[in-house]
Amino acid sequence: MSQNNQNLLAKNTVERIDAKRKSPYAVDRAFSVAPMIDWTDKHCRYFHRLLTSNALLYTEMVTTGAVEHGDRERILGYNSQEHPVALQLGGSDPDALVESSLIAEQLGYDEINLNVGCPSDRVQSGKFGACLMAEPELVAACVQAMQKAISVPVTVKCRIGIDDQDSEADLTNFVQHMVDAGLESITIHARKAWLNGLSPKQNRDVPPLDYDRVYRIKQKFPALEVIINGGIADLDQALLHLQHVDGVMLGRAAYQTPWILAEVDERIFGATKNTQTRHDIANKMMDYIDNYLTADKTGRARAHHITRHMIFLFQGLAGARKYRQILSVEANKLGAGAEVLRKALTHVAN
């Protein structure tokens, strides 16, 4: 750990000797959008926040090495409107995770989530992600170290199992280690990960979902906040899950049918209904595109960086295909701006 962050850690520790740690429940996890690599970047999260004020949004997974040595503004930068927003970290070294957590806390993230669920080869070679489910003692040590270092909530996202280590006893043992380490909130993807023999894409669909196993974890650990993830297609399904667990996390469904997020505040949180139309949302995104392109000093910014997340905004409506086509073809051209989105909107009814 760098000297600066050692000093920051010591300062934070002293300041909190008599202070009660912030509860994870200060961040309402009744509904969240999953961390998805290549998808949930800051432009996607800004778009999603226009649709829902209350859902917890997650970054893509960021490795501790990237946090420590990469371009922090590019990797960790976010829009202030995104709150509540959580950073998902990938790593297995307690010191590196502490340093990254300190940096994230200083940047204002509302939660730090440890990835114990990603099955990709790259993640396995770096000894983080789903392979860590085989080492609950190490994960517990990481969680303890992170919680001692920062005051914002530390959470874990895991699977129900990996490879042949997928019995309910294995999952219960893993969760018990997390609880013993002081963890107060865990998100469980209800599909086990095959680390040997299946690609990350196949891992999204091939192993069967077992929601009941997640429900039973909540029954065994009633004081633990349990969030369920995996294969949840819409808010009707989400509400059914909420009869058994504390929260639901949607991934692909939230990205590929984003308009369902416009109902989250009312149906999940009991808050005021979002009365904006899809065109209202798109008009606000035009301003966002203009600001993004104007602020760019590198020459690398493209309207496509933003509009690619909006491809499915009009999914299922007349004109949606032409809308998608225009954004897909024209938004990545050099010099393209918000006018591309404006043109696409002329093909879908308001």
ABEGO torsion letter per residue (X at the ends): XBAAAAAAAAAAAAAAAABBBBBAAABBAABBBBBBBGABBAAAAAAAAAABAABBBBBBBBBAAAAAABBAAAAABBBAAAOBBBBBBBEABAAAAAAAAAAAAAAGBABBBBBAABABAAAAAAGBEAAAAABAAAAAAAAAAAAAABABBBBBBBBAEBEABABAAAAAAAAAAAAAAGBABBBBBABBBBABGBBAAAAAAABBBBAAAAAAAAAABAABBBBBBEGBABAAAAAAAAAABABBBBBAAAAABAAAAAAAAAAAAGBBBBABBAAAAAAAAAAAAAAAAAABAAGABBAAAAAAAAAAAABGBBGAAAAAAAAAAAAABBGBBAAAAAAAAAABBX
